[in-house]
Amino acid sequence: MPAEVMDAIDGANATSAPADRLVAQEDAALVAGAKTGDARAFELLVQRHEGKIFSLAYRMTRNRRTPKTSCSRASKKRSFI
């Protein structure tokens, strides 16, 4: 895992509860995997955070249909990473 990712995790570990640290570490590992083309890692990230992703897209568009389509397209293209 890149040093920057490990430093970010260590920084989060200093202020987070143990469960939050574990999630941050898992997410960092999944992001690293997704960046190298691991489709399963990307899929797990999207599943884990799809509510937040949809909420952000909804706030940006103010239309429930548009964010759903946008999230779906972005997920297929892996454009979040």
C-alpha positions in Angstrom: 0.0 0.0 0.0 1.4 3.5 -0.8 3.0 5.4 2.0 0.5 8.3 1.6 -2.4 5.9 2.2 -0.7 4.5 5.2 0.0 8.0 6.6 -3.7 8.9 6.1 -4.8 5.8 7.9 -2.4 6.4 10.7 -3.7 10.0 11.0 -7.3 8.8 11.1 -6.4 6.1 13.7 -5.2 8.8 16.1 -8.7 10.3 16.4 -11.1 7.5 15.5 -12.8 4.8 17.5 -11.4 1.2 16.8 -14.4 0.3 14.5 -13.9 3.5 12.5 -10.3 2.8 12.1 -11.0 -0.7 10.8 -13.5 0.7 8.2 -10.9 3.3 7.2 -8.3 0.7 6.7 -10.6 -1.6 4.8 -11.7 1.3 2.5 -8.1 2.3 2.0 -7.2 -1.2 0.9 -10.3 -1.3 -1.4 -9.4 2.0 -3.0 -5.8 0.8 -3.6 -7.2 -2.3 -5.2 -9.7 -0.4 -7.3 -7.0 1.9 -8.5 -5.1 -1.1 -9.9 -8.1 -2.3 -11.7 -9.6 -4.7 -9.2 -13.3 -4.7 -10.2 -14.4 -6.5 -7.1 -12.7 -3.9 -4.8 -14.5 -1.2 -6.7 -17.8 -3.0 -6.5 -17.4 -3.4 -2.7 -16.7 0.3 -2.3 -19.7 1.3 -4.3 -21.9 -1.1 -2.3 -20.6 0.1 1.0 -21.0 3.8 0.1 -23.9 3.8 -2.4 -26.2 5.7 -0.1 -23.7 8.5 0.3 -22.9 8.5 -3.4 -26.6 8.8 -4.3 -27.2 11.5 -1.7 -24.3 13.6 -3.1 -25.6 13.1 -6.6 -29.1 14.1 -5.5 -27.9 17.2 -3.8 -26.0 18.2 -6.9 -28.9 17.6 -9.3 -32.1 18.0 -7.1 -33.7 15.2 -9.2 -34.1 11.6 -8.0 -34.0 10.2 -11.5 -30.8 12.0 -12.6 -28.6 10.9 -9.7 -29.7 7.3 -10.1 -28.7 7.3 -13.7 -25.5 9.2 -13.0 -24.4 6.9 -10.3 -25.2 3.9 -12.4 -23.1 5.2 -15.3 -20.2 6.3 -13.1 -20.2 2.9 -11.4 -20.0 1.1 -14.7 -17.1 3.4 -15.8 -15.5 3.4 -12.4 -15.2 7.1 -12.6 -15.2 7.7 -8.8 -11.6 6.8 -8.5 
